[in-house]
Amino acid sequence: MCRLLSMSERSALQRRIRAWLVLFLVCLVLSGLTAFPLVTELHWANELVSNDWLHRVGDGLDRADSEYPFLLYGTDWLAFAHLVIAVFFYGVHRDPVRNVWIVEAGMVACVGVVPLALLSAPVRGIPGWWSLIDISFGVFGILPLIALRRLIKRLEALEAAEGAGYLAKAAPMMP
């Protein structure tokens, strides 16, 4: 009975870990993929919303696209970096306990968004309210990672308890 309970508990934890992992990966990949068609996205945004800052950004991207397209190569690399980071999370899917460090590294990256936005935005002439939008990516990114880490730590404790129980039962049989 105890063995069945831990197996069903383990299975439930693994399902929840995978669900949080999928949520995080979908958001990470979508965030990365949106960096490729940046010029088109800004055209759409400017058609939907009348905002001086968005128009300025759109004009800047249009000019960069027509006169200095190599500048947009940086956003291609930004998109690529998101996709590469997502690949690392496959390790969490394969063995969450052993690869919890990947989740923790992702959490550090999310925290790092805050000082980067606060320090770099004023230097680049980015409005303060836009920095808050950038910071929100770190905040919303870390939430599923916190949940994911907690679940992985619970799975680790369950596996340790199962291992200790197995060793306790096996010890009397040893000569």
C-alpha positions, 0 to 999 in steps of 0.5 A: 500500500505504501509503495502504491501511494508513493508511486501514484504520488511520484506520478502526480508530481511528475505530471505537475512538473511537466505541466509547469515545464511546458507552460514555461517553455511555451512562453519562453519560445513564444517570447523568442520567436517574436523577436524575429518579425519585430518590424512587422509586429511594430507595424501591427502594434502601431495600427492598433494603438496610438502611442508616441513611444511605439511610433518612435520605436516603429520608425527606428526599426523601419529606418534600421531595416531599410538603411542598417538591416544588420542592426536587426541581426541582434534581435535574430540572435536574441530569438536564437538565444531564447530557443537555445535556452529552451533546449537546455530545459529538455534536461529537466524533462528527462531527469528533473531532480538531477537537472534542477540546476537548470531551473535555478539558473533560469531563476537567476536569469529572471532576477537579472532582468530587473537590474538590466532593465533599470540600469540599461533603459535610462542609458538607451533613452527607454521610458520608465514605464517601458522598463516595467514591461521589461521587468514583468518578463522576469517576474512572470518568468520566475513564477512558473520556475519557482513552482517547478523548483518546489515540485522538483524538491518534493520529488527529490524528497520522495525519492530519498524517502523511498531510497531510505525505506528500501535500504532499511528493508534490504539491510537485515537481508545482508550478511 
